Amino acid sequence: MMRRIQVRITGMTCAACSNSVESALRSVNGVVSASVALLQNRADVVFDPSLDDDVKNAIEDAGFDAEVMPQPTTTKKNSDSKTLVGQFTIGGMTCAACVNSVEGILRNLPGVKRAVVALATSLGEVEYDPTIIDKNDIVNAIEDAGFEGALVQSSQQDKIIVGVSGVMTEMDAQLLEGILSTSRGVRQFRYNRISTELEVLFDPEVISSRSLVDGVEEGSNGQFKLHVINPYARMTSKDNEEASNMFRLFMSSLLFSIPVFFIRVICPHIPLLYSVLLWRCGPFIMDDWLKWALVSVVQFVIGKRFYVGAARALKNGSTNMDVLVALGTSASYFYSVCALLYGAATGFWSPTYFETSSMLITFVLLGKYLECLAKGKTSDAIKKLVELAPATALLVDKDKGGNIREREIDALLIQPGDTLKVIPGGKIPADGVVVWGSSYVNESMVTGESEPVLKEATSSVIGGTINLHGVLHVKATKIGSDAVLSQIICLVETAQMSKAPIQKFADFVSIKFWLSFLVANVMIVLVTYIGGKIGAYPEEWLPENGNFFVFSLMFSISVVVIACPCALGLATPTAVMVATGVGAKHGVLIKGGDALERAQKINYVIFDKTGTLTQGKATVTTAKVFTAMDRGEFLRWVASAEASSEHPLAKAIVEYARHFHFFDGPSPTKDGETHNKDSTISGWLLDVSDFSALPGTGVKCCIDGKRVLVGNRKLMAENGIEISAATESFVVELEDSAKTGILVAFDDKLIGVLGVADPLKREAAVVVEGLQKMGVEPVMVTGDNWRTARAVAKEVGIKDVRAEVMPAGKADVVRALQKDGSTVAMVGDGINDSPALAASDVGMAIGAGTDIAIEAADYVLMRNNLEDVITAIDLSRKTFARIRLNYMFAMVYNVVAIPIAAGVFFPYLRIELPPWAAGACMALSSVSVVCSSLFLRRYKKPRLTTLLKITVE
């Protein structure tokens, strides 16, 4: 049996690195497949489990650090009780090389077992041993590397950051510190009097965060009011600060660069100004002094970040865009300084290129600023999901005197078991169960369905949904990472960090660019310089007072800058990030870029019948008894047999029998509460023994020592029960009308038949026709009989039907369709669909289905609506059309500009690309790719009214 793992790899800087790792892994005997993602710094490996150490050693032998990652989960829980998982914000990262640097530093810290950093969200997740290293040590390590670090949250709730109001004087501050100093469980605290933020580290086994807040407020007699600061709100403010800082740097560089450009280009045409610039001040003229002073500020003050980033990358043995910018600008700046000094010493004045340095830095900062804005746009989906969570909650508890009270608390202070009051129009503060009240709740933020859902006692509710009418009392059951909203956020974050297989194309092209860059750059300098020395081209080509070295150097700098393939690395991840956010907005959760790529190639979509094509709310339409047994007694025996089964048909039978005996439904008690349905039934059902559920056939049991069988023909045949011609005719009639006939045998004799209908979803037929128009062939699988299956398929327009399929056989249907190389999607909702969901190329789980089905799927359709199958495929196709367009944008600048930068056209047309213009092209290529991806935010999903107009592309 093969094993699949993901390995975190540190030290990769370009596509050549990822390819060398892939080659090293594939050369290991026993490795079936290996795929390396450069931007995500990870490898996906399928191999013989006995080769665990060989896989890691192969990567390390290739010159990189490797760490086997734990199996992914939908929640960020800590699997080892001795370690903690902390989430940190990391500001200042600009590219994949920065991510490599931070991860390498974090993973080398003592006590750190795992470190994952995401560039798109500026977040890092670190698993560490708190007995060896502290969270503050991790933050300090991030800051020592030249980045900004801060803790967002930890798997152990032992730290809280609150805003404090009511501290007006020094005496108030001392009172606050005194209360905290005497509080049990408080380890340390820090109060910032400027920002009025209080950071408290406490022992969660001694005191809870809510008790801590209550203790401070009560200790001050209500003078101090504390409100918890949402960690994600702090993270968002840091993102905004990064964009604002980049804008300030760009504007500062622009203000210094405009005068330099003006002096170089405009002033020579204004005699009066030009005469001033030609004044000699010491060894240099005023023109040289001004340009040197202005550009020095740009180069070393504003451009300091490029030197810091370059030093950081080189220190970790990698190269990034900061290295190229620092190299290009330093070459032009220091050459210009040397030219001035040489001219002052010898009297031979060569041209200077100060403006090249300043303009290059300006354009790169512009590109960085626009990328910061774009990064913020791509993470909007996560931010909007976070904003759905309510800020406060009404807690119903008891005061010290035992009296029931209501008080407002921060939603972040809710604990499992709390009873929360939700007023009309308010947001439900946490996942939980209704314990009192009745109301309609708008769950569109999760399901996408605009129709409100009735919530009564024992009904489950989701945090962040809106209570519309009545008052509800909700008992909190899930908070933090266990909550539905948090799990959705986690799925979106995971998908946005994933890599699509198409990115291998970008890796391949990037290698070609880098090789071209290395070869061309060396050749340009040598050929141009040597060619000039031997007289291969006229000296008229040289700039005024220039020489062959300077002439070749300018071409070299331009090639260094323009050859950077940064845009290629952004083409796929940015589109995947936007697509996953757009999908979440429309109720389609995508688990990764690889799922997106497979979905746009789907040939077949397999639908499970019950609960997927049908509403999953089966109802008994017919009950016929063939013996003298009383109808009520017949239903009582059948319901008793089916009461222990979880099958939808069984539930329908029990409900039908209950209504037959208690047609007026459950009656209210004297306390105004309603009896639970099960307690009502339990009084009239018979005792059952030897119960057995037989998948695909029915159930059998013993009642009063007599055998009872409830199921299909196969069950009867296996147990020797004879079916008369009249009974068979009646069952066939039911099946031809799309109903399921259920046979009932008592004491080895067939005594009756039940007809059960499960209505189709209203959109089923239109979705099937829409898929056919898109070139996708729908297939239906069901464990039901052939006549019923054909009747249902005919009603929705499906031609390919696979009936009487056992649950395990659904996966066989998937594999059969895959044999000719077709891409197969499976849509299901139950536990029995999980094998087929896992075997399919693209598994789509209906959101109302089971957790196991959702775990096995690639897409989670949050709404119980088949339209989302169309949306998932359509979004995938449009995303990959956008990715292909991104590659065109990424490559066109390089393909067109590199020959110009290398001077290919200079001998014929005297066309050249100055280094500052090369920097502009490099910045614009990245900006073009990101803006192209952002256009996906305008995606409109196909509507039912226009669905049938879809044509095959």
URZI-V346974 format. One record per backbone hydrogen bond with DSSP energy under -0.5 kcal/mol. CO is the residue of the C=O (numbers start at 0). NH is the residue of the N-H. If there is no record, write none. Layout:
CO,NH + CO,NH
This chain:
0,48 + 2,46 + 4,44 + 5,68 + 6,42 + 7,66 + 9,64 + 13,16 + 13,17 + 14,18 + 15,19 + 16,20 + 17,21 + 18,22 + 19,23 + 20,24 + 21,25 + 22,26 + 24,27 + 27,30 + 29,31 + 29,47 + 32,45 + 34,43 + 35,37 + 36,40 + 36,41 + 37,40 + 40,8 + 41,36 + 42,6 + 42,44 + 43,34 + 44,4 + 45,31 + 45,32 + 46,2 + 47,50 + 48,51 + 50,54 + 51,55 + 52,56 + 53,57 + 54,58 + 55,59 + 56,60 + 57,61 + 58,63 + 59,62 + 64,9 + 66,7 + 74,76 + 76,78 + 78,80 + 79,82 + 83,85 + 83,127 + 84,154 + 85,87 + 85,125 + 86,151 + 86,152 + 87,123 + 88,149 + 90,147 + 94,97 + 94,98 + 95,99 + 96,100 + 97,101 + 98,102 + 99,103 + 100,104 + 101,105 + 102,106 + 103,107 + 105,108 + 108,111 + 110,112 + 110,128 + 113,126 + 115,124 + 116,118 + 117,121 + 117,122 + 121,89 + 122,117 + 123,87 + 123,125 + 124,115 + 125,85 + 125,127 + 126,112 + 126,113 + 127,83 + 127,129 + 128,131 + 128,132 + 133,137 + 134,138 + 135,139 + 136,140 + 137,141 + 138,142 + 139,143 + 140,144 + 141,146 + 142,145 + 147,90 + 149,88 + 152,86 + 154,156 + 155,157 + 157,201 + 159,199 + 160,228 + 161,197 + 162,226 + 164,224 + 165,167 + 168,172 + 169,173 + 170,174 + 171,175 + 172,176 + 173,177 + 174,178 + 175,179 + 176,180 + 177,181 + 179,182 + 182,185 + 184,186 + 184,202 + 187,200 + 189,191 + 189,198 + 190,192 + 191,195 + 191,196 + 195,163 + 196,191 + 196,198 + 197,161 + 197,199 + 198,189 + 199,159 + 199,201 + 200,186 + 200,187 + 201,203 + 202,205 + 202,206 + 207,211 + 208,212 + 209,213 + 210,214 + 211,215 + 212,216 + 213,217 + 214,218 + 215,219 + 216,221 + 217,220 + 219,222 + 224,164 + 226,162 + 227,229 + 229,233 + 230,234 + 231,235 + 232,236 + 233,237 + 234,238 + 235,239 + 236,240 + 237,241 + 238,242 + 239,243 + 240,244 + 241,245 + 242,246 + 243,247 + 244,248 + 245,249 + 246,250 + 247,251 + 248,252 + 249,253 + 250,254 + 251,255 + 252,256 + 253,257 + 254,258 + 255,259 + 256,260 + 257,261 + 258,262 + 259,263 + 260,264 + 260,265 + 261,265 + 261,266 + 265,268 + 266,269 + 268,270 + 269,273 + 270,274 + 271,275 + 272,276 + 273,277 + 275,278 + 276,286 + 278,280 + 278,285 + 279,281 + 280,283 + 283,280 + 284,288 + 285,289 + 286,290 + 287,291 + 288,292 + 289,293 + 290,294 + 291,295 + 292,296 + 293,297 + 294,298 + 295,299 + 296,300 + 296,301 + 297,302 + 300,303 + 301,304 + 302,305 + 302,306 + 303,307 + 304,308 + 305,309 + 306,310 + 307,311 + 308,312 + 309,313 + 310,314 + 311,315 + 312,317 + 313,316 + 319,322 + 319,323 + 320,324 + 321,325 + 322,326 + 323,327 + 324,328 + 325,329 + 326,330 + 327,331 + 328,332 + 329,333 + 330,334 + 331,335 + 332,336 + 333,337 + 334,338 + 335,339 + 336,340 + 337,341 + 338,342 + 339,343 + 340,344 + 341,345 + 342,346 + 346,348 + 347,349 + 352,355 + 352,356 + 353,357 + 354,358 + 355,359 + 356,360 + 357,361 + 358,362 + 359,363 + 360,364 + 361,365 + 362,366 + 363,367 + 364,368 + 365,369 + 366,370 + 367,371 + 368,372 + 369,373 + 370,374 + 371,375 + 372,376 + 373,377 + 374,378 + 376,379 + 378,382 + 379,383 + 380,384 + 381,385 + 382,386 + 383,387 + 384,387 + 385,388 + 390,410 + 392,394 + 392,408 + 393,420 + 394,396 + 394,406 + 395,418 + 396,404 + 398,401 + 402,398 + 404,396 + 406,394 + 408,392 + 409,412 + 410,413 + 414,417 + 417,419 + 417,475 + 418,395 + 419,473 + 420,393 + 420,422 + 421,471 + 422,425 + 425,466 + 427,463 + 430,476 + 430,477 + 431,460 + 432,474 + 433,457 + 435,472 + 438,454 + 439,467 + 439,468 + 440,442 + 440,452 + 441,465 + 442,445 + 442,446 + 442,447 + 443,447 + 452,440 + 454,438 + 455,458 + 458,433 + 460,431 + 461,464 + 464,427 + 465,441 + 466,424 + 470,437 + 471,421 + 471,473 + 472,434 + 472,435 + 473,419 + 473,475 + 474,432 + 475,416 + 477,430 + 478,481 + 479,482 + 482,486 + 483,487 + 484,488 + 485,489 + 486,490 + 487,491 + 488,492 + 489,493 + 490,494 + 491,495 + 492,496 + 493,496 + 494,497 + 499,502 + 500,503 + 501,504 + 501,505 + 502,506 + 503,507 + 504,508 + 505,509 + 506,510 + 507,511 + 508,512 + 509,513 + 510,514 + 511,515 + 512,516 + 513,517 + 514,518 + 515,519 + 516,520 + 517,521 + 518,522 + 519,523 + 520,524 + 521,525 + 522,526 + 523,527 + 524,528 + 525,529 + 526,530 + 527,531 + 528,532 + 529,533 + 530,535 + 530,536 + 531,534 + 537,540 + 538,541 + 542,545 + 546,550 + 547,551 + 548,552 + 549,553 + 550,554 + 551,555 + 552,556 + 553,557 + 554,558 + 555,559 + 556,560 + 557,561 + 558,562 + 560,563 + 564,567 + 564,568 + 565,569 + 566,569 + 566,570 + 567,571 + 568,572 + 569,573 + 570,574 + 571,575 + 572,576 + 573,577 + 574,578 + 575,579 + 576,580 + 577,581 + 578,582 + 579,583 + 580,584 + 581,585 + 582,587 + 583,586 + 586,588 + 586,861 + 586,862 + 587,589 + 588,859 + 591,595 + 592,596 + 593,597 + 594,598 + 595,599 + 597,600 + 598,601 + 602,776 + 603,824 + 604,606 + 604,778 + 605,826 + 606,780 + 607,612 + 608,611 + 608,612 + 608,613 + 612,760 + 618,620 + 618,756 + 621,754 + 623,752 + 629,633 + 630,634 + 631,635 + 632,636 + 633,637 + 634,638 + 635,639 + 636,640 + 637,641 + 638,642 + 641,644 + 646,650 + 647,651 + 648,652 + 649,653 + 650,654 + 651,655 + 652,656 + 653,657 + 654,658 + 655,659 + 656,660 + 657,661 + 661,664 + 666,674 + 668,671 + 672,668 + 675,679 + 676,680 + 677,681 + 679,682 + 680,683 + 680,684 + 688,701 + 691,693 + 691,699 + 692,694 + 693,696 + 693,697 + 696,711 + 697,693 + 698,709 + 699,691 + 700,707 + 701,688 + 702,705 + 705,702 + 706,746 + 707,700 + 708,744 + 709,698 + 710,742 + 711,715 + 712,716 + 713,717 + 714,718 + 715,720 + 716,719 + 719,721 + 721,723 + 723,727 + 724,728 + 725,729 + 726,730 + 727,731 + 728,732 + 729,733 + 730,734 + 731,735 + 732,736 + 733,736 + 733,738 + 734,737 + 738,740 + 739,741 + 739,755 + 740,742 + 741,753 + 742,710 + 743,750 + 743,751 + 744,708 + 748,745 + 750,625 + 750,626 + 751,743 + 752,623 + 753,741 + 753,755 + 754,620 + 754,621 + 755,739 + 756,618 + 756,758 + 758,614 + 760,763 + 762,766 + 763,767 + 764,768 + 765,769 + 766,770 + 767,771 + 768,772 + 769,773 + 770,775 + 771,774 + 775,777 + 776,604 + 777,799 + 778,606 + 779,801 + 780,608 + 781,804 + 783,803 + 784,788 + 785,789 + 786,790 + 787,791 + 788,792 + 789,793 + 790,794 + 791,795 + 792,796 + 792,797 + 798,800 + 799,779 + 800,802 + 801,781 + 803,805 + 805,808 + 805,809 + 806,809 + 807,810 + 807,811 + 808,812 + 809,813 + 810,814 + 811,815 + 812,816 + 813,817 + 814,818 + 815,818 + 816,821 + 817,820 + 821,823 + 822,602 + 822,603 + 823,840 + 823,841 + 824,605 + 825,827 + 825,843 + 826,607 + 827,845 + 828,849 + 829,832 + 830,833 + 832,836 + 833,837 + 834,838 + 835,839 + 841,825 + 842,844 + 842,857 + 842,858 + 843,827 + 844,860 + 845,848 + 849,853 + 850,854 + 851,855 + 852,856 + 853,856 + 857,590 + 858,844 + 858,860 + 859,588 + 859,861 + 860,846 + 862,846 + 862,864 + 864,867 + 865,868 + 865,869 + 866,870 + 867,871 + 868,872 + 869,873 + 870,874 + 871,875 + 872,876 + 873,877 + 874,878 + 875,879 + 876,880 + 877,881 + 878,882 + 879,883 + 880,884 + 881,885 + 882,886 + 883,887 + 884,888 + 885,889 + 886,890 + 887,891 + 888,892 + 889,893 + 890,894 + 891,895 + 892,896 + 893,897 + 894,898 + 895,899 + 896,900 + 897,901 + 898,903 + 899,902 + 899,912 + 902,905 + 902,906 + 904,907 + 904,908 + 904,909 + 904,910 + 905,909 + 911,913 + 913,917 + 914,918 + 915,919 + 916,920 + 917,921 + 918,922 + 919,923 + 920,924 + 921,925 + 922,926 + 923,927 + 924,928 + 925,929 + 926,930 + 927,931 + 928,932 + 929,933 + 930,934 + 931,934 + 932,935 + 933,936 + 934,937 + 935,938 + 942,945 + 942,946 + 945,948 + 946,949
